[in-house]
Amino acid sequence: MKKFVFMCAISVLCSTSLMAEPYIVDAGHSSVGFSVKHLSISNVKGSLDKFSGTLDIEGKNIKALEGEAQIVSINTNDKARDKHLNAPDFFDSKKFPKATLSLIKHNGKKLEANLTIRDITKKVVFDVVLNGPVKNPRSGKDTVALSLDGKINRKDFGIGVDTANAMVGDNVDIKIEIEAQTK
């Protein structure tokens, strides 16, 4: 009987450690970036500087991922360009103030998510790398890192549809780096 109770206790402890862990994105150690061709020859990089999110991890599987970025926080290191990107012909940030990302499924090195920009939702497939968890020595909380690399066509989301591909590339590379800690 004692052996049975001991085995049950071990089983409960092991299964508890494999259960989904809620994590909150640490914006100070994370980034939401993009890169797009300009004049078909150079890459212009930018970021969305105000964002938040949560994720649940079970072992090495991402079970849930929800993120939100404020479009008005777009930053390409050019104030005039950033103002234009917020205008109605591009992101129209007054009418559509945020972009969202929501997990569909995680399958090893690929992650499928719904990306919503300008109230248009499309499935995007990202290459994904999940690292951790490790114990943060300052906070004592479990910490994970997540890298997402994907590609979208800006016109699929109604972004700059009247701007020629030769001026601003249709394909946009998305690079999201997340560090998140347990609640």
Secondary structure, 3 states (H helix, E strand, C coil): CHHHHHHHHHHHHHHHHCCCEEEEECHHHCEEEEEEEECCCEEEEEEECCEEEEEEEECCEEEEEEEEEEHHHEECCCHHHHHHHHCCCCCCCCCCCEEEEEEEEEECCEEEEEEEECCEEEEEEEEEEEEEEEECCCCCCEEEEEEEEEEEEHHHHCCCCCCCCCCEEEEEEEEEEEEEEEC
